């Protein structure tokens, strides 16, 4: 007998929390997915302190669902919604400055893979893709980090709905923030909103080095790095100073975007960074009134480029109002269960199956 999402939630409503209520009444269950006899879901604790005491609850939830008729396989991820509270105000932490010498490419401790998400030009939706892809991977049980490396134009604080300064217990270590099951760091957390970053190249390189090396990322399956547009200092630093698994390039299908996307692809090739695939964003517009499809920015340009390069086309994403509203409102569209969330879930699933995330 095939189980439904409502069946799973009914079972989880019987799992009590240590501080009162149950998993469902406390609204702690996320991303329930039922595929035949396989079930997976996320338990998102309201804070890390409670999450630290919830392993017995997670185990009980897994056992309860596994005991249901028609369920053979259960995967449960336990995450925390917010960062741990600090007993006192942390020391100030200066971000930016000349990078410190290092012997060769490095990778943060505990991070299995680093994926750079780049584009040749701005305005193609790279940051939107980064935030939604991070959420989609987290919903599928991966431990995901998201580093906003767009130093001049950080947008992940707004898109992920977080606007707090990270703690630093010793003036050196940086405690990242969390939202929607994703571990986050952005230069935007360290600045007043609307404050411009007026830095030369060495300052950018130093800031990126700090956000990679001094942040306590913890155990991550994958760290997504939202790069700035273009082929400048941040890209060069990341590709030469970090152990990158590979890069994903985002572009719209229009010719002017593809011209710059090809430059980004050439940059990664020059720096010997594998391109894992391309994502075509704003591929079409579906009229909400009549259902007609309109290729506003052209058709098939990114797919043709992927074929020419011999790399996968990871997905094609339409122009979508809910995606824009979600990004502006701090809740990525991938958090939900609609068509766009499913589109990002398919891209995430492809990366996981391909061993890239």
N, C-alpha and C positions, 0 to 999 in steps of 0.2 A: 504494500500500500504506500503510495507516494504521499509524503507529508507536505504541508503548506507552511508559509511564513507564519500564519496565525497559529498553527499547531505548535510551532517552535516557541513563539512568544508565550502561549498558554503554559507550556512546560516551564519556561524560564521565570514566569511569574510566581512560581513556587519556591524559588531560590532566594532565601533571606539574606539581607545585607547585615554586616556586623554592627552597624550603627542605626538600624531600623529600616523598615520597608523591604521591598524586593527589587530585583533587577529591572523589572518592567515598570513598576510604579515609580521608581526613581529615574526612569528614562535613561538607563545606562547601556542599552543594547543598540548597536549600530550595525548596518550593512549585513543584515541577514540574507543569506543566499542559499537556496535549495536547488540542487541539481541531481535529480534522481534520488539515490540513496545517500548522497553526500551533502553535508550541511556545514556552513561556515558562518561565523559572526564575530563581531568585535564587542568587547566589554570596555566602555570608556569611563573610567573613574573620574570624579569631579576634580581630584587633585592627586599628586604623587603620594602624599602621606597616606591617603586611604588606599590607593593602589598597592602600596607596599604590604597591606594587610589582606589583600583580596585574592591571593593565590588559592586559598582553600575554596573561595567562592567560585573562582574560574574553574577549578577542578570539579566542583560539584555541578556546575552548569554543564560542563562537557559530559560528565557521567550521566546526568539526567537526560540530555538529548540523545546520547548514544544508546540509552536504554529504551528509546521509543521504537515501536514497530516501524519497519520500513527505513530505518536509519542505520547505515553500516559504517560511515566515516564522518568524523566530526573534527573541525579545526576551529579553535577559539583563540583569539588574540586579546591580550589585556593591555590597555593603554591608559594614559592619564591625560585629562583635558588641560590642566594648567601646571605651571612650574611650582616647585616646592617653595613654600614661604620661608623667608630668612628671618632669624630672630632679631637681627639688627641691620641697619642700612649698610650695604656693602661698600667697600672702597671704590673710589672712582677709577675708571679704566679709560685710558686714552687709546683711541683707534686711529690708525694711520701713522705713517712715518716710514723711514727707510727700511726695506726688508732685511731680515737677518740672513747671514750666509747659511747655506745648507749644502750638504755633500751631493745630493741628488734628489730625484723625485721622491716624494713621501706621500703617505696616506694616513689620515687620522686613525688612531688606535680604535679598533672595534668596528670600523667601517669596511664592509666587504667590497663594495663597488662604488665608483664615482662616475656619474653620467653628466656630461655637459650638455645643456640645451641652448643652442645658439641660433642666430639668424644673421643674415647679411645686412639687414636694415631694420629700423624701428617701425613700430606700428603694424606688425604682422601677427601679433597675438602670442608672442613667445612666452611672456610672463603668465598669461592666462593659461596657456598649455601647460606650463611648468607647475602651477599651483594645482590645476585639476588632475594632472597626471600623478602628482604626489599623493593626492587624496585617493585617487582610484587605486593606486598600488597599496596604500594603507588599508583600504577596504577589503583587499584580497589577502590580507594577513601579513603583508610585508612590513618590516620595520623601516620607516622612511624618514630621511632628513631632507630639508630644502634650504639651500643656501642662496640668498639673493645677492648675487655678485654684481648687479647693475648699480655700481657705486654712485653714479651721477643721477640716476633716476630709479631709486628703489620703489617697487610697487607692491611687493609681497605683504608688507604690514597691512595695507588696505585690503588686498585681495583675500588674505587669510583671516582678517578680522582681529588682528592683534596689534596693540599699540602701547607696549610697556618697555621700559629699559631693562635689559637682561642684568641679572645679578652677577657680581664678581666677588667671591669671598676673600680673595687675596690680592686683588688689583692686577692679576695676570690671567687667571682662569675665568672663562666666560660660561655662564649657565644659560643654555638656549631656552627659548620659549616653545610652547606647544599649542597646536590647534588642529582640530579635525583629525586627530591621530597622527599628526606629522610634527617632527621636531624642526624648529625654525631658527634661522639666524639671518639678520639683514642689517646693513649699515643704517637703514631707516629707523631701527629701534634706538639708535644711539644719538639721533639728531632731532631737533625740534621740527615739527611738521612745517613744510614750506622753506626750510633752511637749505640753501644751496651748498653743494660740496664743490669747493674751488681748490682742487688739488692737482699737482703735477703727477707724472707717471710713477715716480718712486713712492709717493704717498698711497696711490692706488694699490701698488704691488704689496706694500707693507700691510695695508688693511686686509687684503685678500689672504695673505699669509697668516694674519692673526685669526681671521674668522674660520680658517681651515684648521690651524694647529692649536689654538688656545681654547676653542669651544669644546666643552665636554659633550660630544655627540652621542656617547654611549654606544651600545651595540646596534648597528644599522645594517640591514641587508643592502640598502642602496642610498646614496646621497646624491640628490639632483642639484645641479648648480645652474641657476638661472643667469646666464651671461648677459652682458650688455650687447646691444647691436654692434656690428662692425667687426674689425679685425685688429684691435688695439692691444694696449698693455695688459689688460685683465686676461684676455684670451691667451696671450703669449705666456704670461706668468702661470696660469692654470695648466696649460698643456706641457710646459717644460719643468715645472716644479712639483706637480702632483702626479700620482699614479692613476691616470684616467683609464677607466674601462673603455670609454668611447664617447662619441658625441652624437646628438640628434639635432638635425637642422629643421627649423620651422620656416615655412614660406607660404605666401599666398600664390595663386596660379598666375598672376599678372606678370607680364614680361619685365617690368621695371623692378619688381621684387626678386624675380628669378636671376636677374643680372647680378644683384648683390648676394643672393644665396649661393651662386656659383663661386663667388669670391670667398665666402665663408667655407665652402667645401674645399676649395683650393688651399685655404689657410690650414685646415685640419690635415690635409694631405701633406703639406709642407712640413708641419710639425709632427708628422707620423702618428697622428691620433686617429684611430679607426672611426669611420662614420657608420653608426649602427643602423641608420635609417632616416627617412624624411617624413615629415608630417605636413600635409597640405591643410592650411587653415583658411577659413572663409571661402571654402571651395564652391559654395552655392548659397542661394537664399531661397527658402521655401516659403511661399506666400501663405500666411496663416488663414486667409480668407478663402482662397481657391485651391490651394495645394500645389500650384504651379512652381516649378523650379527655375530659378534665374541665375545664370553664371555671371555674376556682376564683374568679377575680376578675371574672366576667362575660364578655360576649362582644360584640365589635364596637363598643365605645364609642369607641376611638381612630379606627377606620375611619370611623365616622359623623362624628366631629369633623373629620377630614380632608376629607370630602365637603362639610361645611358651610362650611369655610374655602376650599375650592377649591385645596388643596395636596395633593401626593402622599402616600399611605401608603407609606413606603419599605420597610417590612417588618414582619412579625409574628413574634416570637420566643417559643417556649414556655419554661416552667419546665424547667430541665435540670440534672441532678446534675453532669454533666461540666463544665458552665459554672461552677458554684460551686466545684468542686474545682480547676479551672484557675486561677480568680481567687485562691483562697486559696494555691495553690501557686506562683504567679508565672509560670505558663505559660498565657496565654489560650487558650481552646478553639479560637480561630480559627487557631492555629498548626498544628493537625492537619488531618485530611482527613475528619472525620466529618460527620454531618448538620448540626450546629450551625455548624461551620466553613463548610459549603456555604451555609447560610442567611446568614451574614455576608458571604460572597463575593458572593452575589446583591445584597445591599444596596450593597456597594462597587462592583460592576459598574454598578449603576444610577446611582450618583453620578458615576462616570467618564463613562458615556455621556451623562449630562445636563450634562456640563461643569462639575460642581460640585466635582470633586476631581481 
